[in-house]
Amino acid sequence: MASEIYQYFLAPVIGFLFGSLPIAWIVVRLTTGKDVRMEGSGSVSTRNTVRTAGWGWAVLTGALDITKGCLLY
């Protein structure tokens, strides 16, 4: 019963919440003070993080994006 509640209710809700975190925006805002949506292509993406904050922070952004996709497994 408890595993069904997790599988059909909690996991999708937690996955949605983790997926909605804008990691690129958070990383760029904390490191440069800029809004990644106002720079480069205007998207909140790892590629735009390269343009705005540099390769090192973009690698961190990509790693965190991949990690949030793997958290529920």
N, C-alpha and C positions, 0 to 999 in steps of 0.2 A: 504494500500500500504506500509506504513512504517513498520507495523508489519510483513509483508511478507518479506521485506528486512532483518529485524532483524532475523526472524525465519530461513530463507533459506540461508542467506549469513553471516551476522555478528556473530550470535551465534555459528555456526560451526568454524569460524575462531578464535573467542575469546576462545572457548573451546579447540581448538588445541594448541593455544599459552599457555594457562594456563596448559594444560596437559603436555607440553614439558618442563616445569620448573622442574629441578632436585632438589627438596626440600631437599632430604637427603644429596646431595653433598653440597648444600649451607649451611645447618645447621652445618654439620661436619667441613667444611672449616672455617666457622666463629668462631666456638667454640674451635676447637683443632688445626687448621692449617693443618690438614692432608687431604689427598685425599682419600675419602671413596672407590674409585675404586681400590686403591692399598692395601687396608686392607681387612681382612676377606675373604669373598667369592668373592669379586671384583665387586659385583653388587651395584647399587645405590638404596638401599632399606631401609626400616625401620629396618629390622632385622640386616642388616650390620651396621646401625647407632648404635644399641645396642652394637655390638662388638667394635665399634670404639670410640664412644663418651659416651655411657652409657644410662641407661633406661630413665632418665629424658628427654634427648634430643631426644630419639627415640619416646617418647610419643608426644612431640611437632611435630616431623616430621610426624608421623601418622595423627595427628590432622590437620596439614596443608595440607597434601595430600587429606584427606577427604574433607576439606573445599574447595579446588580448584575444586573438582568434583561437589560441590553443588552451586557454585557461580552463575551459569546461571539460576537457578530455581527461 
